[in-house]
Amino acid sequence: MTRASIVIVLTTAPLLLLSACGTATPTTQPTATATATVTATATVTAPQSTTTQPSAAPPSAVPPSAARPSVQAGVVPNVVGLNHQLAQDTMQAAGFYYLTEQDATGQGRLLINDRNWVVVSQSPAGGTKAAADTKIVLRSKKIGE
């Protein structure tokens, strides 16, 4: 429903209600007629193609929202003891996006709400040098277990 149609409905609805609440004697009520014509035009612009140029800035200076770098080595952050969501955010900020997770208790539970879990171990270990496409395994358990 367009905005103009909604406005028309909202402005004529009280008139219809008032006319329905008539008296016992028949009277002639004025008839209200509203006509609206709405024309909607949308402009769609195709995305421009861009080519990425190698950056001279160090990997730590590249914002996390930037495109993933080609396979470059970096230092794996130590995220043991952090809640699982913060651990994932930290890994991605360091340029590691190939992340997997496991229930450290061996029960095979899925980590539905990452903020309710804490990382108890990781592979590869924090502080080691690894390529950006290295698989990072975060083993977590529910907070308080």
C-alpha positions in Angstrom: 0.0 0.0 0.0 1.5 3.3 -0.9 1.9 6.2 1.4 -0.8 8.2 -0.4 -3.3 5.4 -0.1 -2.6 5.1 3.6 -3.2 8.8 4.1 -6.5 8.6 2.2 -7.7 5.6 4.2 -6.7 7.3 7.5 -8.5 10.6 6.6 -11.7 9.0 5.2 -12.1 6.3 7.9 -13.4 8.8 10.5 -15.9 10.2 8.0 -17.2 6.7 7.3 -17.5 5.9 11.0 -19.4 9.1 11.6 -21.8 8.5 8.7 -22.4 4.9 10.0 -23.5 6.3 13.4 -26.6 8.0 12.0 -29.9 8.8 13.7 -33.2 7.0 13.5 -34.5 9.5 11.0 -33.1 9.2 7.5 -31.1 12.2 6.5 -29.1 12.9 3.4 -25.4 12.9 4.1 -22.9 14.5 1.8 -20.8 12.0 0.0 -17.0 12.4 0.2 -15.0 11.1 -2.8 -11.2 11.0 -2.8 -9.1 10.2 -5.8 -5.3 9.9 -5.6 -2.8 9.1 -8.3 0.6 8.1 -7.2 3.5 7.6 -9.5 6.6 6.1 -8.1 10.0 6.2 -9.8 13.1 4.4 -8.7 16.5 4.9 -10.0 18.9 2.0 -9.8 22.6 2.5 -10.3 24.8 -0.5 -11.1 27.8 -0.9 -8.8 31.1 0.3 -10.2 33.8 -2.3 -10.7 36.9 -1.6 -8.7 40.3 -3.1 -8.7 42.2 -3.4 -5.5 45.7 -2.0 -5.4 48.3 -3.4 -3.0 48.5 -1.2 0.0 51.8 0.1 1.5 50.2 0.3 5.0 51.0 -2.6 7.4 48.2 -5.1 8.0 47.5 -3.7 11.4 46.6 -0.3 9.8 44.0 -1.8 7.4 40.5 -1.5 8.9 38.6 -4.8 9.6 35.9 -3.8 7.1 38.4 -3.8 4.2 38.5 -6.7 1.8 40.4 -9.8 3.0 44.0 -9.6 2.2 45.6 -12.2 -0.1 47.3 -15.0 1.8 49.7 -13.1 4.0 51.3 -14.3 7.2 50.3 -12.7 10.5 50.5 -13.3 14.2 47.5 -15.3 15.6 46.0 -13.5 18.6 45.7 -15.3 21.9 42.0 -15.4 22.6 41.9 -18.0 25.4 39.7 -16.8 28.2 37.7 -14.4 26.1 34.0 -14.9 25.4 33.5 -16.6 22.1 32.0 -13.6 20.2 34.9 -11.3 21.3 37.4 -14.1 20.3 35.9 -14.3 16.8 35.9 -10.5 16.5 39.6 -10.4 17.6 40.6 -13.0 15.0 38.8 -11.2 12.2 40.4 -7.9 13.2 43.8 -9.6 12.9 42.9 -10.8 9.4 41.9 -14.4 10.2 38.5 -15.3 8.8 38.6 -19.1 8.5 37.2 -19.8 11.9 35.6 -23.0 13.3 34.3 -23.8 16.7 33.9 -26.8 18.9 32.3 -27.6 22.2 35.3 -28.2 24.5 33.3 -30.5 26.8 33.0 -33.1 24.0 29.2 -33.1 24.1 29.0 -31.8 20.5 26.7 -28.9 21.4 26.3 -26.0 18.9 27.4 -22.6 20.0 24.1 -20.8 19.4 24.7 -17.7 21.5 28.5 -17.0 21.2 28.4 -14.5 24.1 27.5 -17.3 26.6 30.6 -19.3 25.8 34.3 -18.8 26.8 37.3 -20.0 24.7 39.4 -22.6 26.7 41.8 -23.5 23.9 42.7 -22.6 20.3 44.6 -24.0 17.5 47.1 -22.7 16.3 48.2 -21.3 19.6 48.2 -17.5 20.2 51.4 -15.8 19.2 52.3 -18.1 16.4 52.7 -16.9 12.8 50.2 -18.2 10.3 48.9 -17.4 6.8 45.6 -15.5 6.7 43.8 -18.5 5.2 44.8 -20.8 8.1 42.0 -22.7 9.7 41.6 -21.4 13.3 39.8 -23.8 15.7 38.3 -22.2 18.8 37.3 -24.7 21.5 34.8 -23.2 24.0 32.6 -24.2 26.9 29.6 -22.5 28.4 30.4 -19.8 31.0 30.3 -21.4 34.4 31.0 -24.9 33.3 
